[in-house]
Amino acid sequence: MHYCINLIHDGFPPALLGFFFWSLPGALGMYGLSIGISNIGDSLPGPVYALLSGLNASTVGIIAVAAVQLSEKAITDKITHVIVFLGGAAGILYNALWYFPLLMFLAGVATVIHDYRWLHGPVKVVVSVVKSPRRRRLAVEPEVELSQAQSVNQHNQHNTATATATSSDAATQRNEAGTPSRDNDAETLPVTENGHPETESEPRIVPPERSLNFSWTFGLGIIVFFLVTFVVIMVLRGVLPVKSLLFSFFANMYLAGTIIFGGGPVVIPLLREYVVAEGWVSPRDFLIGLAIQQSFPGPNFNFAVYLGALTAINGGYNSAAGAALGFIGIFAPGLITVHGTMGIWSAIRGLRWVKSLLRGVNAGAVGLIYTAVYRLWQIGYIDENFQQGTSLAQEPWWVVVTASSFVFGYSFGVNPPVAIIMGAVLGLIWYGVVKA
């Protein structure tokens, strides 16, 4: 968004310069951290483990805050509510490199199907079939009523039928006069993001001096170019019998940068699967970098710089090369495709299926943030006895730290860096009371 605003206001060179000013300080800091982490031994002093566990516990709380806040924006109706829930549940139950992209794609397809009501008819038929046996059973049950009560019921039913018929005639007259009923609209029109029928195009006024001079053909060409590069990289990633470590890492970052929707926290479960599960970075080092990244300036995507440098160091390559490949791989897909989408957005922004698809993809991505909360919770507690990480629930203090960072972050608006530092201090306090 920062890049797009500068692109609209001042053009490409200032936008690129502003992007580097915004992202490089944190990227350089993460690169320096990776060098330091690579030089520490397998075992750390006790206070350091406590500090890291406190950082991890508070980080889980901050990510939970992000999940809830993004849910408040992504959940606009019942279908997005269900998608967020199912996305989080599906991400918790299973892990694979191809799995998260598929979940987000299916979430987008689900909202398109729902908004266009393609399955509403078949579902109603199934529901009616399920309910009909029960109705038949109720119909054959004997009814024992007083004759006076039957007479009263018949009289009431006659009055109700008369009123209903009158109301129906009035509604019919209104429809024939050119005023369609609201229910008919709800059955025939796809709904918008707010769950209401979409009856008119979204109003938008853009000052001429703030309009991008991108044609839709130019934008489409950029998107096609990106898709070609993506397919080539993914095919080489899958078919090359012998691949260098740095190429494999770059391909994984390029894939992660392409499929991430919904903000920085979504990248966490993806990067863990694409780096830690590959054996390139240890879980302990991943958790250390993740905890410290939360208090660094710039975007969370700078975490890829840290992981790239550590991957290169662990594989015997130059650390700067790994950091640069991580930076380019995670950011390039967004920077390239944003030019294409800004070029064609004016042509496709009014299409209902496009908005429905993006609504579902965003809801699915938000669900995956809850997956990140769960998986980091399961490995957040680091100690000399389990350096690969174990559940924060092993120690009640870390549960309190996680809850505290969530409450202060969500209810009182405490900034993430402050909450992270609070977690580190609470970790040291725990060590002083329990261990020292």
C-alpha positions as CSV (number, residue, x, y, z in Angstrom):
1,M,0.0,0.0,0.0
2,H,2.9,2.3,0.8
3,Y,4.4,1.7,-2.6
4,C,1.0,2.1,-4.4
5,I,0.3,5.5,-2.7
6,N,3.7,6.8,-3.8
7,L,3.2,5.4,-7.3
8,I,-0.1,7.2,-7.7
9,H,1.2,10.5,-6.3
10,D,4.7,10.8,-7.7
11,G,5.4,8.0,-10.2
12,F,7.7,4.9,-10.3
13,P,11.1,6.3,-9.2
14,P,9.9,8.0,-6.1
15,A,7.7,5.0,-5.3
16,L,10.7,2.6,-5.5
17,L,12.9,5.0,-3.5
18,G,10.2,5.3,-0.8
19,F,9.8,1.5,-0.7
20,F,13.5,1.0,-0.1
21,F,13.6,3.8,2.6
22,W,10.7,2.0,4.3
23,S,11.9,-1.6,4.1
24,L,15.7,-1.5,4.1
25,P,16.3,-0.4,7.8
26,G,14.5,-3.4,9.1
27,A,16.0,-5.7,6.4
28,L,19.5,-4.6,7.4
29,G,18.7,-5.1,11.0
30,M,17.4,-8.6,10.4
31,Y,20.5,-9.4,8.3
32,G,22.7,-8.3,11.2
33,L,20.6,-10.4,13.6
34,S,21.1,-13.5,11.4
35,I,24.9,-13.0,11.5
36,G,24.7,-12.9,15.3
37,I,22.5,-15.9,15.6
38,S,24.7,-18.0,13.4
39,N,27.6,-17.4,15.7
40,I,26.0,-18.5,18.9
41,G,26.4,-22.0,20.2
42,D,24.0,-24.8,20.6
43,S,23.3,-24.0,24.2
44,L,22.4,-20.6,25.6
45,P,22.5,-19.2,29.2
46,G,19.4,-19.7,31.2
47,P,18.3,-16.1,31.3
48,V,18.5,-16.0,27.5
49,Y,16.1,-18.9,27.2
50,A,13.7,-17.2,29.6
51,L,13.9,-14.0,27.6
52,L,13.3,-15.8,24.3
53,S,10.3,-17.7,25.8
54,G,8.8,-14.4,27.0
55,L,9.3,-12.9,23.6
56,N,7.7,-15.9,21.9
57,A,4.7,-15.8,24.3
58,S,4.1,-12.2,23.8
59,T,4.5,-12.6,20.0
60,V,1.7,-15.3,20.0
61,G,-0.5,-12.8,21.8
62,I,0.3,-10.0,19.3
63,I,-0.4,-12.4,16.3
64,A,-3.7,-13.3,18.0
65,V,-4.6,-9.6,18.1
66,A,-3.8,-9.3,14.4
67,A,-6.0,-12.4,13.8
68,V,-9.0,-10.9,15.6
69,Q,-8.6,-7.4,14.1
70,L,-8.3,-8.8,10.6
71,S,-11.3,-11.1,11.3
72,E,-13.4,-8.0,12.1
73,K,-12.6,-6.7,8.6
74,A,-12.7,-9.9,6.7
75,I,-16.0,-11.3,8.2
76,T,-18.8,-9.5,6.5
77,D,-21.5,-12.2,6.4
78,K,-22.1,-15.8,7.3
79,I,-20.1,-17.4,4.5
80,T,-16.9,-15.4,5.3
81,H,-17.4,-16.3,9.0
82,V,-17.5,-20.0,8.1
83,I,-14.5,-19.6,5.8
84,V,-12.4,-18.0,8.5
85,F,-13.3,-20.8,10.9
86,L,-12.7,-23.6,8.4
87,G,-9.5,-22.1,7.1
88,G,-8.0,-21.9,10.5
89,A,-9.2,-25.4,11.4
90,A,-7.9,-26.9,8.1
91,G,-4.5,-25.3,8.6
92,I,-4.3,-26.7,12.1
93,L,-5.2,-30.2,11.1
94,Y,-2.7,-30.6,8.2
95,N,0.5,-29.2,6.7
96,A,2.0,-29.3,3.3
97,L,3.8,-26.9,0.9
98,W,0.8,-27.0,-1.6
99,Y,-1.9,-27.0,1.1
100,F,-2.2,-23.3,2.1
101,P,-2.4,-22.0,-1.4
102,L,-5.2,-24.5,-2.2
103,L,-7.1,-23.5,0.9
104,M,-7.1,-19.9,-0.1
105,F,-8.2,-20.7,-3.7
106,L,-11.0,-22.9,-2.4
107,A,-12.1,-20.1,-0.1
108,G,-12.4,-17.7,-3.1
109,V,-14.3,-20.3,-5.1
110,A,-16.7,-20.8,-2.1
111,T,-17.7,-17.1,-1.9
112,V,-18.3,-17.0,-5.7
113,I,-20.5,-20.0,-5.5
114,H,-22.4,-18.5,-2.5
115,D,-22.8,-15.0,-3.9
116,Y,-24.1,-16.3,-7.2
117,R,-26.4,-18.7,-5.3
118,W,-25.4,-21.7,-7.5
119,L,-26.1,-24.2,-4.8
120,H,-29.0,-22.6,-3.1
121,G,-31.6,-24.5,-5.2
122,P,-30.0,-28.0,-4.7
123,V,-29.6,-27.3,-0.9
124,K,-33.2,-26.3,-0.6
125,V,-34.2,-29.6,-2.3
126,V,-32.1,-31.6,0.0
127,V,-33.5,-29.8,3.1
128,S,-37.0,-30.4,1.9
129,V,-36.4,-34.1,1.4
130,V,-34.9,-34.4,4.9
131,K,-37.8,-32.6,6.5
132,S,-40.6,-34.3,4.5
133,P,-40.6,-37.7,6.5
134,R,-40.9,-35.7,9.7
135,R,-43.8,-33.8,8.3
136,R,-45.5,-37.0,7.3
137,R,-45.1,-38.4,10.8
138,L,-46.6,-35.3,12.3
139,A,-49.5,-35.5,9.9
140,V,-50.6,-39.0,10.9
141,E,-50.4,-38.3,14.6
142,P,-53.9,-38.2,16.2
143,E,-55.1,-34.8,17.2
144,V,-57.4,-34.6,20.2
145,E,-58.9,-31.2,20.5
146,L,-62.2,-29.9,21.7
147,S,-64.7,-29.1,19.0
148,Q,-64.9,-25.5,20.3
149,A,-61.2,-25.1,19.9
150,Q,-61.3,-26.5,16.4
151,S,-64.0,-24.0,15.5
152,V,-61.9,-21.1,16.9
153,N,-58.8,-22.4,15.0
154,Q,-60.7,-22.6,11.7
155,H,-62.0,-19.1,12.2
156,N,-58.5,-17.8,12.9
157,Q,-57.0,-19.6,9.9
158,H,-59.7,-18.1,7.7
159,N,-58.9,-14.6,8.9
160,T,-55.1,-15.2,8.5
161,A,-55.6,-16.5,5.0
162,T,-57.7,-13.5,4.1
163,A,-55.0,-11.1,5.4
164,T,-52.3,-13.0,3.7
165,A,-54.2,-12.9,0.4
166,T,-54.7,-9.2,0.8
167,S,-51.1,-8.6,1.5
168,S,-50.0,-10.7,-1.5
169,D,-52.4,-8.8,-3.8
170,A,-50.9,-5.5,-2.6
171,A,-47.4,-6.8,-3.1
172,T,-48.3,-8.0,-6.6
173,Q,-49.8,-4.7,-7.4
174,R,-46.6,-2.9,-6.3
175,N,-44.5,-5.3,-8.4
176,E,-46.6,-4.8,-11.4
177,A,-46.3,-1.1,-10.9
178,G,-42.5,-1.3,-11.1
179,T,-41.5,-1.6,-7.5
180,P,-39.8,-5.0,-7.1
181,S,-39.9,-6.7,-3.7
182,R,-36.7,-6.8,-1.6
183,D,-36.9,-10.6,-1.2
184,N,-37.0,-11.1,-5.0
185,D,-33.8,-9.0,-5.3
186,A,-32.1,-11.1,-2.6
187,E,-32.9,-14.2,-4.5
188,T,-31.7,-13.0,-7.9
189,L,-28.7,-10.8,-7.2
190,P,-25.3,-11.8,-5.9
191,V,-24.6,-10.1,-2.6
192,T,-21.8,-7.6,-2.0
193,E,-19.2,-7.6,0.7
194,N,-21.7,-6.4,3.3
195,G,-24.1,-9.2,2.5
196,H,-26.7,-7.1,0.8
197,P,-27.8,-7.4,-2.9
198,E,-25.7,-5.4,-5.2
199,T,-28.0,-3.1,-7.3
200,E,-25.7,-0.4,-8.5
201,S,-22.0,0.2,-9.2
202,E,-19.7,1.4,-6.5
203,P,-19.3,5.2,-6.7
204,R,-15.8,6.5,-7.0
205,I,-14.3,9.8,-7.9
206,V,-10.6,10.0,-8.7
207,P,-9.0,13.4,-9.3
208,P,-7.5,13.5,-12.8
209,E,-4.0,14.4,-11.4
210,R,-4.2,11.2,-9.2
211,S,-5.1,8.8,-12.0
212,L,-2.5,6.3,-13.2
213,N,-1.8,6.4,-16.9
214,F,-1.9,2.6,-17.2
215,S,-4.0,0.9,-19.9
216,W,-5.6,-2.4,-19.2
217,T,-3.5,-4.0,-22.0
218,F,-0.3,-2.8,-20.3
219,G,-1.5,-4.2,-16.9
220,L,-2.5,-7.5,-18.5
221,G,0.9,-7.8,-20.1
222,I,2.6,-7.3,-16.8
223,I,0.4,-10.0,-15.1
224,V,1.1,-12.4,-18.0
225,F,4.8,-11.7,-17.7
226,F,4.7,-12.4,-14.0
227,L,2.7,-15.6,-14.5
228,V,5.3,-16.8,-17.0
229,T,8.2,-16.2,-14.6
230,F,6.2,-17.9,-11.8
231,V,5.5,-21.0,-13.8
232,V,9.1,-21.2,-15.0
233,I,10.5,-21.0,-11.5
234,M,7.9,-23.5,-10.1
235,V,8.6,-26.0,-12.9
236,L,12.3,-25.8,-12.4
237,R,11.8,-26.1,-8.7
238,G,9.9,-29.3,-9.2
239,V,11.8,-31.0,-12.1
240,L,15.4,-30.2,-11.7
241,P,17.2,-33.3,-10.4
242,V,20.0,-31.2,-8.8
243,K,19.1,-27.8,-7.4
244,S,21.3,-25.4,-5.5
245,L,20.2,-24.5,-2.0
246,L,19.9,-20.8,-2.8
247,F,17.7,-21.5,-5.8
248,S,15.4,-23.7,-3.8
249,F,15.1,-21.1,-1.1
250,F,14.4,-18.3,-3.7
251,A,11.7,-20.5,-5.3
252,N,10.0,-21.0,-1.9
253,M,10.1,-17.3,-1.1
254,Y,8.8,-16.5,-4.6
255,L,5.9,-18.9,-4.0
256,A,5.2,-17.5,-0.6
257,G,5.3,-13.9,-1.9
258,T,2.8,-14.8,-4.6
259,I,0.1,-16.5,-2.5
260,I,0.1,-14.4,0.6
261,F,-3.1,-12.4,1.2
262,G,-4.3,-10.6,4.3
263,G,-1.2,-9.0,5.8
264,G,2.2,-9.9,7.4
265,P,1.0,-12.5,10.0
266,V,-0.2,-14.8,7.2
267,V,3.4,-15.3,6.1
268,I,4.4,-17.0,9.4
269,P,3.0,-20.5,8.9
270,L,4.1,-20.4,5.2
271,L,7.7,-19.5,6.0
272,R,7.9,-22.0,8.7
273,E,6.8,-24.8,6.3
274,Y,8.9,-23.5,3.4
275,V,12.1,-23.1,5.5
276,V,12.0,-24.9,8.8
277,A,10.3,-28.0,7.4
278,E,13.0,-28.1,4.7
279,G,15.7,-28.3,7.4
280,W,17.4,-25.1,6.3
281,V,16.8,-23.2,9.6
282,S,16.4,-24.7,13.0
283,P,13.1,-24.1,14.9
284,R,15.0,-22.3,17.7
285,D,16.6,-19.8,15.3
286,F,13.2,-19.4,13.5
287,L,11.6,-18.5,16.8
288,I,14.3,-16.1,17.9
289,G,14.1,-14.2,14.6
290,L,10.3,-14.1,14.7
291,A,10.2,-12.8,18.2
292,I,12.7,-10.0,17.5
293,Q,11.2,-9.2,14.1
294,Q,8.0,-8.0,15.8
295,S,9.9,-5.1,17.4
296,F,11.8,-4.1,14.2
297,P,10.7,-1.3,11.9
298,G,9.4,-2.0,8.4
299,P,7.3,-4.9,7.1
300,N,7.1,-8.4,8.5
301,F,8.3,-9.7,5.1
302,N,11.8,-8.6,6.2
303,F,11.8,-11.9,8.1
304,A,12.7,-13.5,4.8
305,V,16.0,-11.6,4.9
306,Y,16.8,-13.2,8.2
307,L,15.8,-16.7,7.0
308,G,17.7,-16.3,3.7
309,A,20.9,-15.3,5.4
310,L,20.7,-18.2,7.9
311,T,19.9,-20.7,5.1
312,A,22.9,-19.5,3.2
313,I,25.2,-19.7,6.2
314,N,24.0,-23.2,7.2
315,G,24.5,-24.4,3.6
316,G,28.0,-22.9,3.2
317,Y,27.0,-20.0,1.0
318,N,27.5,-16.2,1.3
319,S,25.1,-14.8,3.8
320,A,24.5,-11.6,1.8
321,A,23.4,-13.6,-1.2
322,G,20.8,-15.5,0.8
323,A,19.6,-12.3,2.4
324,A,19.2,-10.6,-1.0
325,L,17.4,-13.6,-2.5
326,G,15.0,-13.7,0.4
327,F,14.3,-9.9,0.0
328,I,13.7,-10.1,-3.7
329,G,11.8,-13.4,-3.6
330,I,9.3,-12.2,-1.0
331,F,8.7,-8.7,-2.3
332,A,9.0,-9.0,-6.1
333,P,5.7,-10.8,-6.7
334,G,3.7,-8.1,-5.0
335,L,5.7,-5.2,-6.6
336,I,5.3,-6.7,-10.1
337,T,1.7,-7.7,-9.9
338,V,0.5,-4.4,-8.3
339,H,1.5,-2.6,-11.6
340,G,-0.6,-5.1,-13.5
341,T,-3.6,-5.0,-11.2
342,M,-3.6,-1.2,-11.0
343,G,-3.6,-1.2,-14.8
344,I,-6.6,-3.5,-15.2
345,W,-8.4,-2.8,-11.9
346,S,-10.6,-0.1,-13.4
347,A,-11.8,-2.6,-16.0
348,I,-12.5,-5.5,-13.6
349,R,-13.2,-3.8,-10.3
350,G,-17.0,-3.7,-11.0
351,L,-17.1,-7.5,-11.8
352,R,-19.0,-9.2,-9.0
353,W,-17.1,-12.5,-9.3
354,V,-13.8,-10.6,-8.8
355,K,-14.9,-9.0,-5.6
356,S,-16.5,-12.3,-4.4
357,L,-13.3,-14.2,-5.2
358,L,-11.0,-11.7,-3.3
359,R,-13.4,-11.6,-0.4
360,G,-13.1,-15.3,0.0
361,V,-9.4,-15.4,-0.5
362,N,-8.9,-12.7,2.2
363,A,-11.2,-14.6,4.6
364,G,-9.2,-17.8,4.0
365,A,-5.9,-16.0,4.6
366,V,-7.2,-14.6,7.9
367,G,-8.1,-18.1,9.0
368,L,-4.5,-19.1,8.4
369,I,-3.4,-16.5,10.9
370,Y,-5.2,-18.6,13.6
371,T,-3.1,-21.5,12.3
372,A,0.0,-19.4,13.0
373,V,-1.2,-18.7,16.5
374,Y,-1.7,-22.4,17.2
375,R,1.6,-23.6,15.7
376,L,3.7,-20.9,17.4
377,W,2.0,-21.7,20.7
378,Q,3.0,-25.3,20.3
379,I,6.7,-24.5,20.0
380,G,7.1,-21.2,21.8
381,Y,8.6,-22.4,25.0
382,I,12.4,-22.8,24.7
383,D,14.7,-24.2,27.3
384,E,17.9,-26.1,27.5
385,N,16.0,-29.3,27.8
386,F,13.9,-28.7,24.7
387,Q,15.7,-26.3,22.4
388,Q,13.5,-27.2,19.4
389,G,10.6,-25.7,21.3
390,T,7.6,-27.1,23.1
391,S,4.1,-25.9,24.0
392,L,3.8,-22.6,26.0
393,A,1.1,-24.4,28.1
394,Q,4.0,-26.4,29.8
395,E,4.5,-23.3,32.0
396,P,1.5,-21.3,33.3
397,W,3.6,-18.2,33.3
398,W,3.9,-18.1,29.6
399,V,0.1,-18.5,29.3
400,V,-0.3,-15.4,31.4
401,V,2.3,-13.5,29.3
402,T,0.4,-14.5,26.1
403,A,-2.9,-13.4,27.5
404,S,-1.4,-10.2,28.8
405,S,0.1,-9.2,25.4
406,F,-3.3,-10.0,23.8
407,V,-5.3,-7.9,26.3
408,F,-3.0,-5.0,26.3
409,G,-2.7,-5.0,22.5
410,Y,-6.3,-5.5,21.7
411,S,-8.2,-3.7,24.5
412,F,-5.7,-1.0,25.3
413,G,-4.0,-0.4,22.0
414,V,-0.5,-1.1,23.2
415,N,2.0,-1.1,20.2
416,P,3.5,-4.5,19.3
417,P,7.1,-3.5,20.1
418,V,6.0,-2.4,23.6
419,A,4.1,-5.6,24.2
420,I,7.1,-7.6,22.9
421,I,9.5,-5.8,25.4
422,M,7.0,-6.4,28.2
423,G,7.1,-10.1,27.3
424,A,10.9,-10.1,27.5
425,V,10.9,-8.4,30.9
426,L,8.3,-10.9,32.2
427,G,10.4,-13.7,31.0
428,L,13.4,-12.4,32.9
429,I,11.2,-11.9,36.0
430,W,10.1,-15.6,35.7
431,Y,13.7,-16.7,35.6
432,G,14.6,-14.6,38.6
433,V,11.8,-16.0,40.7
434,V,11.7,-19.6,39.6
435,K,15.2,-20.5,38.3
436,A,17.7,-18.3,40.1
